[in-house]
Amino acid sequence: MKTGELNLTVMGLLDAANTALRPPRADPSRVTPVCGKCIVVSGHDLKDLDELLKQTAGKGINVYTHGEMLPVTPIPS
């Protein structure tokens, strides 16, 4: 029981950390690569990804990551 209670507490902390920026929602996202400069993000730090997206906005730099980072709805190619 003690292990289960600790697990529940940890899962709550992880959920709070992953939804601190904004609640999850489906956003459109391109699923095919485009020509140009890019940054590939690996890992699970949503805060860092948020900062990277802000810093690269409007600069012609494409940011790619894996499906676990953000729930998305693919943009038709």
Biopython code that builds the backbone (N, CA, C, O; Angstrom):
import numpy as np
from Bio.PDB.StructureBuilder import StructureBuilder

atoms = [
    (1, "MET", "N", (0.826, -1.187, 0.000)),
    (1, "MET", "CA", (0.000, 0.000, 0.000)),
    (1, "MET", "C", (0.871, 1.251, 0.000)),
    (1, "MET", "O", (0.566, 2.229, -0.683)),
    (2, "LYS", "N", (1.954, 1.214, 0.767)),
    (2, "LYS", "CA", (2.817, 2.393, 0.856)),
    (2, "LYS", "C", (3.452, 2.697, -0.507)),
    (2, "LYS", "O", (3.556, 3.857, -0.905)),
    (3, "THR", "N", (3.878, 1.635, -1.221)),
    (3, "THR", "CA", (4.466, 1.824, -2.552)),
    (3, "THR", "C", (3.433, 2.394, -3.515)),
    (3, "THR", "O", (3.750, 3.284, -4.304)),
    (4, "GLY", "N", (2.214, 1.898, -3.460)),
    (4, "GLY", "CA", (1.159, 2.407, -4.328)),
    (4, "GLY", "C", (0.845, 3.867, -4.053)),
    (4, "GLY", "O", (0.627, 4.645, -4.982)),
    (5, "GLU", "N", (0.820, 4.243, -2.775)),
    (5, "GLU", "CA", (0.565, 5.640, -2.413)),
    (5, "GLU", "C", (1.685, 6.553, -2.926)),
    (5, "GLU", "O", (1.428, 7.649, -3.423)),
    (6, "LEU", "N", (2.934, 6.082, -2.798)),
    (6, "LEU", "CA", (4.071, 6.866, -3.287)),
    (6, "LEU", "C", (3.995, 7.004, -4.809)),
    (6, "LEU", "O", (4.258, 8.077, -5.353)),
    (7, "ASN", "N", (3.635, 5.916, -5.490)),
    (7, "ASN", "CA", (3.496, 5.948, -6.943)),
    (7, "ASN", "C", (2.444, 6.975, -7.352)),
    (7, "ASN", "O", (2.663, 7.747, -8.285)),
    (8, "LEU", "N", (1.317, 6.989, -6.668)),
    (8, "LEU", "CA", (0.254, 7.931, -6.976)),
    (8, "LEU", "C", (0.722, 9.379, -6.775)),
    (8, "LEU", "O", (0.407, 10.258, -7.578)),
    (9, "THR", "N", (1.469, 9.615, -5.708)),
    (9, "THR", "CA", (2.010, 10.953, -5.447)),
    (9, "THR", "C", (2.968, 11.384, -6.558)),
    (9, "THR", "O", (2.889, 12.510, -7.050)),
    (10, "VAL", "N", (3.875, 10.482, -6.950)),
    (10, "VAL", "CA", (4.852, 10.799, -8.001)),
    (10, "VAL", "C", (4.155, 11.058, -9.331)),
    (10, "VAL", "O", (4.511, 12.000, -10.039)),
    (11, "MET", "N", (3.164, 10.233, -9.680)),
    (11, "MET", "CA", (2.439, 10.440, -10.937)),
    (11, "MET", "C", (1.723, 11.793, -10.930)),
    (11, "MET", "O", (1.652, 12.454, -11.965)),
    (12, "GLY", "N", (1.195, 12.209, -9.783)),
    (12, "GLY", "CA", (0.566, 13.520, -9.671)),
    (12, "GLY", "C", (1.555, 14.646, -9.883)),
    (12, "GLY", "O", (1.237, 15.647, -10.525)),
    (13, "LEU", "N", (2.758, 14.484, -9.344)),
    (13, "LEU", "CA", (3.798, 15.502, -9.533)),
    (13, "LEU", "C", (4.229, 15.583, -10.997)),
    (13, "LEU", "O", (4.419, 16.677, -11.530)),
    (14, "LEU", "N", (4.383, 14.432, -11.644)),
    (14, "LEU", "CA", (4.754, 14.422, -13.064)),
    (14, "LEU", "C", (3.664, 15.059, -13.922)),
    (14, "LEU", "O", (3.967, 15.815, -14.846)),
    (15, "ASP", "N", (2.411, 14.763, -13.627)),
    (15, "ASP", "CA", (1.307, 15.355, -14.376)),
    (15, "ASP", "C", (1.294, 16.872, -14.202)),
    (15, "ASP", "O", (1.097, 17.610, -15.168)),
    (16, "ALA", "N", (1.501, 17.331, -12.980)),
    (16, "ALA", "CA", (1.525, 18.777, -12.727)),
    (16, "ALA", "C", (2.657, 19.452, -13.493)),
    (16, "ALA", "O", (2.484, 20.549, -14.025)),
    (17, "ALA", "N", (3.817, 18.795, -13.549)),
    (17, "ALA", "CA", (4.955, 19.370, -14.273)),
    (17, "ALA", "C", (4.697, 19.409, -15.769)),
    (17, "ALA", "O", (5.079, 20.373, -16.433)),
    (18, "ASN", "N", (4.056, 18.383, -16.314)),
    (18, "ASN", "CA", (3.821, 18.320, -17.755)),
    (18, "ASN", "C", (2.670, 19.189, -18.220)),
    (18, "ASN", "O", (2.543, 19.441, -19.418)),
    (19, "THR", "N", (1.833, 19.650, -17.317)),
    (19, "THR", "CA", (0.729, 20.513, -17.708)),
    (19, "THR", "C", (0.897, 21.926, -17.162)),
    (19, "THR", "O", (-0.044, 22.719, -17.194)),
    (20, "ALA", "N", (2.089, 22.247, -16.662)),
    (20, "ALA", "CA", (2.337, 23.572, -16.073)),
    (20, "ALA", "C", (2.275, 24.678, -17.129)),
    (20, "ALA", "O", (1.837, 25.787, -16.824)),
    (21, "LEU", "N", (2.700, 24.401, -18.352)),
    (21, "LEU", "CA", (2.705, 25.421, -19.401)),
    (21, "LEU", "C", (1.294, 25.709, -19.885)),
    (21, "LEU", "O", (0.909, 26.868, -20.041)),
    (22, "ARG", "N", (0.534, 24.669, -20.120)),
    (22, "ARG", "CA", (-0.853, 24.783, -20.546)),
    (22, "ARG", "C", (-1.466, 23.395, -20.495)),
    (22, "ARG", "O", (-0.747, 22.399, -20.571)),
    (23, "PRO", "N", (-2.774, 23.314, -20.367)),
    (23, "PRO", "CA", (-3.413, 21.992, -20.399)),
    (23, "PRO", "C", (-3.200, 21.343, -21.763)),
    (23, "PRO", "O", (-3.142, 22.051, -22.769)),
    (24, "PRO", "N", (-3.083, 20.023, -21.825)),
    (24, "PRO", "CA", (-2.911, 19.354, -23.121)),
    (24, "PRO", "C", (-4.091, 19.646, -24.044)),
    (24, "PRO", "O", (-5.237, 19.718, -23.600)),
    (25, "ARG", "N", (-3.800, 19.812, -25.323)),
    (25, "ARG", "CA", (-4.839, 19.997, -26.333)),
    (25, "ARG", "C", (-4.288, 19.528, -27.671)),
    (25, "ARG", "O", (-3.072, 19.477, -27.858)),
    (26, "ALA", "N", (-5.144, 19.197, -28.575)),
    (26, "ALA", "CA", (-4.713, 18.779, -29.910)),
    (26, "ALA", "C", (-4.409, 20.023, -30.733)),
    (26, "ALA", "O", (-5.256, 20.906, -30.870)),
    (27, "ASP", "N", (-3.206, 20.090, -31.278)),
    (27, "ASP", "CA", (-2.778, 21.200, -32.129)),
    (27, "ASP", "C", (-2.386, 20.657, -33.494)),
    (27, "ASP", "O", (-1.856, 19.549, -33.583)),
    (28, "PRO", "N", (-2.637, 21.418, -34.571)),
    (28, "PRO", "CA", (-2.181, 20.973, -35.884)),
    (28, "PRO", "C", (-0.658, 20.960, -35.946)),
    (28, "PRO", "O", (0.011, 21.823, -35.377)),
    (29, "SER", "N", (-0.130, 19.972, -36.641)),
    (29, "SER", "CA", (1.328, 19.863, -36.766)),
    (29, "SER", "C", (1.683, 19.162, -38.069)),
    (29, "SER", "O", (1.040, 18.189, -38.462)),
    (30, "ARG", "N", (2.708, 19.667, -38.727)),
    (30, "ARG", "CA", (3.198, 19.028, -39.954)),
    (30, "ARG", "C", (3.914, 17.733, -39.567)),
    (30, "ARG", "O", (4.679, 17.713, -38.603)),
    (31, "VAL", "N", (3.671, 16.660, -40.306)),
    (31, "VAL", "CA", (4.334, 15.396, -40.019)),
    (31, "VAL", "C", (5.340, 15.010, -41.103)),
    (31, "VAL", "O", (5.942, 13.938, -41.037)),
    (32, "THR", "N", (5.524, 15.874, -42.098)),
    (32, "THR", "CA", (6.525, 15.637, -43.132)),
    (32, "THR", "C", (7.595, 16.716, -43.029)),
    (32, "THR", "O", (7.279, 17.871, -42.743)),
    (33, "PRO", "N", (8.868, 16.356, -43.259)),
    (33, "PRO", "CA", (9.934, 17.357, -43.153)),
    (33, "PRO", "C", (9.852, 18.391, -44.272)),
    (33, "PRO", "O", (9.297, 18.128, -45.339)),
    (34, "VAL", "N", (10.411, 19.564, -44.011)),
    (34, "VAL", "CA", (10.519, 20.612, -45.024)),
    (34, "VAL", "C", (11.987, 21.008, -45.139)),
    (34, "VAL", "O", (12.762, 20.834, -44.198)),
    (35, "CYS", "N", (12.359, 21.535, -46.287)),
    (35, "CYS", "CA", (13.746, 21.952, -46.503)),
    (35, "CYS", "C", (14.082, 23.142, -45.617)),
    (35, "CYS", "O", (13.231, 23.986, -45.341)),
    (36, "GLY", "N", (15.323, 23.197, -45.181)),
    (36, "GLY", "CA", (15.779, 24.336, -44.396)),
    (36, "GLY", "C", (16.486, 23.917, -43.125)),
    (36, "GLY", "O", (16.648, 22.730, -42.842)),
    (37, "LYS", "N", (16.901, 24.914, -42.367)),
    (37, "LYS", "CA", (17.586, 24.668, -41.096)),
    (37, "LYS", "C", (16.608, 24.043, -40.110)),
    (37, "LYS", "O", (15.410, 24.325, -40.132)),
    (38, "CYS", "N", (17.152, 23.181, -39.237)),
    (38, "CYS", "CA", (16.264, 22.553, -38.270)),
    (38, "CYS", "C", (16.999, 22.223, -36.976)),
    (38, "CYS", "O", (18.227, 22.167, -36.921)),
    (39, "ILE", "N", (16.209, 22.010, -35.958)),
    (39, "ILE", "CA", (16.693, 21.521, -34.671)),
    (39, "ILE", "C", (15.840, 20.309, -34.335)),
    (39, "ILE", "O", (14.613, 20.369, -34.415)),
    (40, "VAL", "N", (16.485, 19.205, -33.959)),
    (40, "VAL", "CA", (15.773, 18.002, -33.548)),
    (40, "VAL", "C", (15.842, 17.928, -32.028)),
    (40, "VAL", "O", (16.926, 17.937, -31.445)),
    (41, "VAL", "N", (14.676, 17.854, -31.392)),
    (41, "VAL", "CA", (14.598, 17.821, -29.935)),
    (41, "VAL", "C", (14.340, 16.390, -29.488)),
    (41, "VAL", "O", (13.385, 15.753, -29.931)),
    (42, "SER", "N", (15.198, 15.893, -28.608)),
    (42, "SER", "CA", (15.005, 14.588, -28.002)),
    (42, "SER", "C", (14.949, 14.803, -26.497)),
    (42, "SER", "O", (15.700, 15.613, -25.953)),
    (43, "GLY", "N", (14.088, 14.102, -25.846)),
    (43, "GLY", "CA", (13.946, 14.281, -24.409)),
    (43, "GLY", "C", (12.510, 14.604, -24.074)),
    (43, "GLY", "O", (11.630, 14.488, -24.927)),
    (44, "HIS", "N", (12.261, 15.006, -22.847)),
    (44, "HIS", "CA", (10.890, 15.214, -22.406)),
    (44, "HIS", "C", (10.693, 16.516, -21.646)),
    (44, "HIS", "O", (9.739, 16.631, -20.876)),
    (45, "ASP", "N", (11.550, 17.486, -21.833)),
    (45, "ASP", "CA", (11.426, 18.727, -21.076)),
    (45, "ASP", "C", (10.558, 19.715, -21.841)),
    (45, "ASP", "O", (11.034, 20.399, -22.747)),
    (46, "LEU", "N", (9.289, 19.786, -21.474)),
    (46, "LEU", "CA", (8.345, 20.648, -22.183)),
    (46, "LEU", "C", (8.689, 22.121, -22.017)),
    (46, "LEU", "O", (8.467, 22.908, -22.937)),
    (47, "LYS", "N", (9.220, 22.506, -20.875)),
    (47, "LYS", "CA", (9.597, 23.912, -20.637)),
    (47, "LYS", "C", (10.704, 24.309, -21.610)),
    (47, "LYS", "O", (10.636, 25.374, -22.224)),
    (48, "ASP", "N", (11.719, 23.464, -21.754)),
    (48, "ASP", "CA", (12.792, 23.758, -22.702)),
    (48, "ASP", "C", (12.274, 23.835, -24.130)),
    (48, "ASP", "O", (12.685, 24.711, -24.892)),
    (49, "LEU", "N", (11.377, 22.927, -24.501)),
    (49, "LEU", "CA", (10.805, 22.955, -25.845)),
    (49, "LEU", "C", (10.025, 24.245, -26.065)),
    (49, "LEU", "O", (10.126, 24.860, -27.126)),
    (50, "ASP", "N", (9.255, 24.653, -25.079)),
    (50, "ASP", "CA", (8.495, 25.904, -25.167)),
    (50, "ASP", "C", (9.438, 27.086, -25.395)),
    (50, "ASP", "O", (9.181, 27.930, -26.254)),
    (51, "GLU", "N", (10.517, 27.147, -24.636)),
    (51, "GLU", "CA", (11.492, 28.244, -24.791)),
    (51, "GLU", "C", (12.153, 28.204, -26.164)),
    (51, "GLU", "O", (12.354, 29.247, -26.786)),
    (52, "LEU", "N", (12.491, 27.008, -26.639)),
    (52, "LEU", "CA", (13.112, 26.865, -27.957)),
    (52, "LEU", "C", (12.171, 27.332, -29.059)),
    (52, "LEU", "O", (12.596, 28.015, -29.990)),
    (53, "LEU", "N", (10.909, 26.971, -28.960)),
    (53, "LEU", "CA", (9.935, 27.398, -29.971)),
    (53, "LEU", "C", (9.774, 28.913, -29.978)),
    (53, "LEU", "O", (9.642, 29.517, -31.043)),
    (54, "LYS", "N", (9.784, 29.528, -28.808)),
    (54, "LYS", "CA", (9.706, 30.995, -28.735)),
    (54, "LYS", "C", (10.937, 31.637, -29.373)),
    (54, "LYS", "O", (10.815, 32.622, -30.101)),
    (55, "GLN", "N", (12.114, 31.086, -29.104)),
    (55, "GLN", "CA", (13.359, 31.669, -29.607)),
    (55, "GLN", "C", (13.524, 31.498, -31.114)),
    (55, "GLN", "O", (14.194, 32.308, -31.754)),
    (56, "THR", "N", (12.926, 30.458, -31.689)),
    (56, "THR", "CA", (13.084, 30.215, -33.125)),
    (56, "THR", "C", (11.917, 30.743, -33.955)),
    (56, "THR", "O", (11.962, 30.687, -35.184)),
    (57, "ALA", "N", (10.885, 31.247, -33.310)),
    (57, "ALA", "CA", (9.701, 31.729, -34.029)),
    (57, "ALA", "C", (10.067, 32.809, -35.041)),
    (57, "ALA", "O", (10.734, 33.788, -34.706)),
    (58, "GLY", "N", (9.625, 32.622, -36.281)),
    (58, "GLY", "CA", (9.844, 33.610, -37.327)),
    (58, "GLY", "C", (11.253, 33.657, -37.877)),
    (58, "GLY", "O", (11.572, 34.566, -38.643)),
    (59, "LYS", "N", (12.109, 32.714, -37.517)),
    (59, "LYS", "CA", (13.505, 32.731, -37.970)),
    (59, "LYS", "C", (13.803, 31.687, -39.038)),
    (59, "LYS", "O", (14.956, 31.526, -39.439)),
    (60, "GLY", "N", (12.775, 30.975, -39.503)),
    (60, "GLY", "CA", (12.981, 29.983, -40.556)),
    (60, "GLY", "C", (13.675, 28.723, -40.081)),
    (60, "GLY", "O", (14.262, 28.001, -40.888)),
    (61, "ILE", "N", (13.622, 28.444, -38.796)),
    (61, "ILE", "CA", (14.227, 27.233, -38.238)),
    (61, "ILE", "C", (13.100, 26.277, -37.862)),
    (61, "ILE", "O", (12.224, 26.610, -37.064)),
    (62, "ASN", "N", (13.137, 25.081, -38.452)),
    (62, "ASN", "CA", (12.126, 24.070, -38.170)),
    (62, "ASN", "C", (12.527, 23.284, -36.923)),
    (62, "ASN", "O", (13.689, 22.910, -36.769)),
    (63, "VAL", "N", (11.577, 23.038, -36.045)),
    (63, "VAL", "CA", (11.836, 22.267, -34.827)),
    (63, "VAL", "C", (11.070, 20.957, -34.924)),
    (63, "VAL", "O", (9.852, 20.949, -35.105)),
    (64, "TYR", "N", (11.797, 19.847, -34.801)),
    (64, "TYR", "CA", (11.198, 18.515, -34.865)),
    (64, "TYR", "C", (11.357, 17.837, -33.514)),
    (64, "TYR", "O", (12.368, 18.020, -32.836)),
    (65, "THR", "N", (10.363, 17.059, -33.123)),
    (65, "THR", "CA", (10.421, 16.290, -31.889)),
    (65, "THR", "C", (9.616, 15.014, -32.066)),
    (65, "THR", "O", (9.074, 14.765, -33.143)),
    (66, "HIS", "N", (9.535, 14.213, -31.028)),
    (66, "HIS", "CA", (8.802, 12.957, -31.117)),
    (66, "HIS", "C", (7.375, 13.128, -30.594)),
    (66, "HIS", "O", (7.064, 14.118, -29.933)),
    (67, "GLY", "N", (6.530, 12.175, -30.891)),
    (67, "GLY", "CA", (5.111, 12.286, -30.612)),
    (67, "GLY", "C", (4.727, 12.384, -29.151)),
    (67, "GLY", "O", (3.613, 12.805, -28.842)),
    (68, "GLU", "N", (5.617, 12.006, -28.237)),
    (68, "GLU", "CA", (5.274, 12.071, -26.825)),
    (68, "GLU", "C", (5.314, 13.498, -26.283)),
    (68, "GLU", "O", (4.764, 13.768, -25.215)),
    (69, "MET", "N", (5.955, 14.406, -27.002)),
    (69, "MET", "CA", (6.121, 15.763, -26.478)),
    (69, "MET", "C", (4.817, 16.544, -26.461)),
    (69, "MET", "O", (4.497, 17.185, -25.460)),
    (70, "LEU", "N", (4.068, 16.502, -27.538)),
    (70, "LEU", "CA", (2.826, 17.274, -27.614)),
    (70, "LEU", "C", (1.782, 16.496, -28.385)),
    (70, "LEU", "O", (2.097, 15.885, -29.406)),
    (71, "PRO", "N", (0.537, 16.505, -27.914)),
    (71, "PRO", "CA", (-0.516, 15.899, -28.716)),
    (71, "PRO", "C", (-0.805, 16.788, -29.918)),
    (71, "PRO", "O", (-0.956, 18.001, -29.771)),
    (72, "VAL", "N", (-0.881, 16.196, -31.101)),
    (72, "VAL", "CA", (-1.062, 16.995, -32.311)),
    (72, "VAL", "C", (-2.072, 16.348, -33.246)),
    (72, "VAL", "O", (-2.377, 15.160, -33.140)),
    (73, "THR", "N", (-2.572, 17.145, -34.147)),
    (73, "THR", "CA", (-3.369, 16.675, -35.261)),
    (73, "THR", "C", (-2.554, 16.964, -36.523)),
    (73, "THR", "O", (-2.260, 18.127, -36.797)),
    (74, "PRO", "N", (-2.178, 15.932, -37.306)),
    (74, "PRO", "CA", (-1.329, 16.166, -38.479)),
    (74, "PRO", "C", (-1.972, 17.128, -39.476)),
    (74, "PRO", "O", (-3.183, 17.094, -39.693)),
    (75, "ILE", "N", (-1.145, 17.988, -40.080)),
    (75, "ILE", "CA", (-1.574, 18.864, -41.166)),
    (75, "ILE", "C", (-1.444, 18.064, -42.463)),
    (75, "ILE", "O", (-0.377, 17.507, -42.718)),
    (76, "PRO", "N", (-2.477, 17.986, -43.282)),
    (76, "PRO", "CA", (-2.349, 17.249, -44.540)),
    (76, "PRO", "C", (-1.245, 17.831, -45.410)),
    (76, "PRO", "O", (-1.123, 19.051, -45.521)),
    (77, "SER", "N", (-0.425, 16.957, -46.041)),
    (77, "SER", "CA", (0.656, 17.474, -46.890)),
    (77, "SER", "C", (0.168, 17.832, -48.260)),
    (77, "SER", "O", (0.951, 18.281, -49.097)),
]
sb = StructureBuilder()
sb.init_structure("model")
sb.init_model(0)
sb.init_chain("A")
sb.init_seg("    ")
for serial, (resi, resn, name, xyz) in enumerate(atoms, 1):
    if name == "N":
        sb.init_residue(resn, " ", resi, " ")
    sb.init_atom(name, np.array(xyz, "f"), 0.0, 1.0, " ", f" {name:<3s}", serial, name[0])
structure = sb.get_structure()
